[in-house]
Amino acid sequence: MSEQFPSGKDQLRSITELIQNVILDAVKGNEVFVTDEVEKNRIDMCNSCDRFDTLSRRCRECGCFMDQKVPYTAASCPLNKW
């Protein structure tokens, strides 16, 4: 059996927090997206992490689809790897 992802409730909490922070960045006039280089570095770190599910492209810690999460400045790794 493959390793499970966080509960639906925990995943919803994580994505809601990210969305709120992205909106706050936009409202404050802050950068919303990281550079292409930072985005690539982040996903490279995810790809090398044992908590990353390569088939679904999801993090087993937060449940996020990482290809969609890493571009945002407000995003962070739940394991503080980036």
C-alpha positions in Angstrom: 0.0 0.0 0.0 1.3 3.4 -0.9 1.9 6.0 1.8 -1.1 8.2 2.5 -1.4 11.9 2.1 -2.7 14.2 4.9 -6.4 14.2 5.7 -8.7 16.2 3.4 -9.2 18.7 6.2 -5.5 19.2 6.6 -5.0 19.6 2.8 -7.8 22.1 2.6 -6.3 24.1 5.5 -2.9 24.1 3.7 -4.2 25.3 0.3 -6.5 27.8 1.9 -3.6 29.4 3.8 -1.6 29.5 0.6 -4.4 31.2 -1.4 -4.9 33.7 1.4 -1.2 34.6 1.4 -1.1 34.9 -2.4 -4.1 37.3 -2.3 -2.4 39.3 0.5 0.8 39.6 -1.6 -1.2 40.8 -4.6 -3.2 43.3 -2.6 -0.1 44.7 -0.9 1.6 45.0 -4.3 4.2 42.4 -3.5 5.6 39.9 -6.0 3.2 37.0 -6.4 5.5 34.7 -8.4 9.1 33.6 -7.9 11.7 33.7 -10.7 11.9 30.7 -13.1 15.3 29.9 -11.4 13.7 29.8 -7.9 10.8 27.7 -9.2 13.2 25.2 -10.8 15.3 25.0 -7.6 12.2 24.4 -5.5 10.8 21.6 -7.7 14.3 20.0 -7.9 14.3 19.9 -4.1 10.9 18.3 -4.1 12.0 15.7 -6.7 14.9 14.7 -4.4 12.7 14.5 -1.3 11.6 11.1 0.1 8.2 12.7 1.0 7.5 13.6 -2.7 5.2 11.3 -4.6 6.7 11.4 -8.2 3.6 9.6 -9.7 1.1 12.2 -8.5 3.6 15.0 -8.2 2.3 15.6 -4.7 3.9 16.2 -1.3 3.1 13.6 1.3 3.5 16.1 4.1 1.0 18.8 2.9 -0.8 17.0 0.1 -0.2 19.8 -2.4 0.4 19.3 -6.1 3.8 20.8 -6.1 4.0 21.9 -9.8 1.2 24.2 -9.0 2.5 25.4 -5.6 6.2 26.2 -6.2 5.7 29.3 -8.4 4.2 31.4 -5.6 6.3 33.6 -3.3 3.9 32.8 -0.5 4.5 29.1 -0.8 6.8 27.2 1.5 7.9 23.7 2.0 6.3 22.0 5.0 9.7 20.5 5.9 11.5 23.9 5.5 13.6 22.6 2.6 12.9 25.7 0.6 
